[in-house]
Amino acid sequence: MAINQVQRFRESLMMSKAELARRAGLSTLTIDRLEAGRPCRLDTKRKVLLALGLKVTDKDRVFGSADGGAGIDVEPKAETESRQG
């Protein structure tokens, strides 16, 4: 399962699962699934990020990177080389 930090961010805000669900317009079951690392739609991720007071660009910090990693961004080699040249 993918590594995500939804529970950590929620708890740092002293927010219950029910409160996050209410703010995001989702069910508490959906929040349970997210915190367990289950996959979800991009729109669901967007709603959770905004309900946590985060920006959509913070998605990798909260949900991990798209390749299943722990949220570390790595630029493709070709882009890095073209910037150096």
C-alpha positions in Angstrom: 0.0 0.0 0.0 1.1 3.6 -0.7 2.6 5.5 2.1 0.6 8.6 3.1 0.6 11.1 5.8 -3.1 12.0 6.0 -3.5 10.8 9.6 -0.3 12.7 10.7 -1.5 16.0 9.1 -5.0 15.5 10.5 -3.8 14.8 14.0 -1.4 17.7 14.0 -4.4 20.0 13.5 -6.2 18.2 16.4 -8.9 17.3 13.9 -11.1 14.2 14.1 -11.8 11.9 11.2 -15.4 13.1 11.3 -14.3 16.7 11.1 -12.0 16.1 8.2 -14.7 14.2 6.4 -17.2 17.0 7.0 -14.8 19.7 5.8 -13.8 17.6 2.7 -17.4 16.6 1.9 -16.5 12.9 2.2 -17.6 10.0 4.3 -15.6 8.9 7.4 -15.2 5.5 5.7 -13.4 7.3 2.9 -11.1 9.0 5.4 -10.5 5.6 7.1 -9.5 4.1 3.7 -7.2 7.0 2.9 -5.4 6.7 6.2 -5.0 3.0 5.6 -3.2 3.8 2.3 -5.9 2.6 0.0 -6.0 4.2 -3.5 -8.4 7.0 -4.2 -9.4 9.4 -7.0 -7.5 12.6 -7.6 -10.6 14.6 -6.7 -10.8 13.0 -3.3 -7.1 13.8 -2.7 -7.8 17.4 -3.7 -10.7 17.7 -1.3 -8.7 16.3 1.6 -5.7 18.6 0.9 -7.9 21.6 0.9 -9.8 20.5 4.0 -6.4 20.2 5.8 -5.6 23.7 4.7 -2.9 22.6 2.3 -2.3 23.4 -1.4 -2.8 20.9 -4.2 1.0 21.1 -4.8 1.5 19.5 -1.4 0.0 16.3 -2.6 3.3 14.4 -2.7 4.0 15.4 0.9 0.7 14.0 2.1 0.0 11.1 -0.3 3.5 10.0 -1.3 4.9 10.4 -4.9 3.1 9.0 -7.9 5.6 6.1 -8.2 4.7 4.8 -4.8 7.7 6.3 -3.0 7.6 8.3 0.2 7.2 11.7 -1.4 10.6 12.6 -2.7 10.5 14.4 -6.0 13.1 13.3 -8.5 13.5 15.1 -11.8 13.9 13.0 -15.0 17.6 12.9 -16.0 16.9 14.6 -19.4 15.4 17.7 -17.8 18.2 18.0 -15.3 20.9 17.8 -18.0 19.1 20.3 -20.2 19.1 22.9 -17.4 22.8 22.4 -16.7 23.8 22.9 -20.4 
